[in-house]
Amino acid sequence: NLDKRNNVLAGANYTIGESPRDSILKLVIGGTRQIEVYKSTLCQVRNSKLYNEFKNAKKGPGAIFVNRDGRYFEHMVNFLRNDFKYAVFDSS
C-alpha cells in the first residue's frame, strides 16, 4: 500500500541507502575543512588505513581531527561516496 509506505518513509531520519544505525562522524580535516560522513563510507575497504582508523569510532559531541590536507581528503571521501566511480576536483 502506497500510503503505508509513505508513512514509513516520512518517519525515517536517515539518508536513503544508509543504515539507520550508521554513525555520522564529524571530521575536521587539517584544520581547513569540516565534513560529516557516514562511518560506513570511510570503512568500505576492509583493512585499509581509513578502515583501521575509523572502525571503532563512535559518534560523539565533538569532531575528530584528521591531520591531512583537507582539499585532498575531501576528494577521497567524495570518491568513496560515489561508489568508486569518479571524484570531482575543484581548484579551490
N, C-alpha and C positions, 0 to 999 in steps of 0.2 A: 504494500500500500504506500503510495507516494506521500500522503500526509504523515504517516508514521515515520517514514524515512526523513522527511524534512524536520520533524520534531527532534529526532535523534541528532541530526546534524546541527541544528540550532543550539543544542545544549553542549556541543563539543567545545573544548577550549584548547585545542591543539591544531597544528597545521596538518593539512592533508598529506598523507604519505609518511607521517611520523607517528611513532607510538605515543599514546597518551602518557606513558611512564617515562618517556625520554627526557632527560635533563637538558635544559637550555643553559649553556655556560656563557658567562660574560668574560670576555678576554680583553686585556689591554696589551696591544702589540707594540713593543718598542717605545712605549710612551707617546706614540703618534696616532695610533688608530684604536678605536674601540669597536668590537663586534660582538654580536650574540650569535651563537651557533649551537646546533644540537650536538650533544656528546656523540651520538651515533655517526654523525657526519665525520667527526675527527677520528673516530675509531673504525672506519670502514676497512682499512687494510691491516689485517692482523699482523702482529709482530713488527709493525713499522714504528718509527720513532714517535709519531703522533699517537698511535695506539698505546704504546707503553707509557707515554707521559699522561694521557687523559683517561685511561681505562678505569682508574679508581677515583676520578674527580667527582666531587659532589657539588650539587647546586647549593650555593650559599649566598649570603647577603653581599659579599664583596666580589671584586673581579680577580681573575687570575692573570698575573703578569707573565708575558712571554717575551723573552729577551731576543727578539728578532726584528728585522726590518719590516715595518708594518705594511709597506706597499707590496712587498713580495708575498708575505704571509697571507694577506687578503686575497691575492690572486690564487694561491694554492687552495684556500678554503672554497673559493668560487668554483674551482676545477672539481673539487670533491662534491660540491652541491649539485653540479651539472652532470653527475654520473660519468665523470672522466671523459666527457665529450669535447669540451673546449673551455678555455679560460678567456675572459675578456680583459684586455690590458688597457690601462689608462695611463697616460704620460704624467698625470699629476701626482 
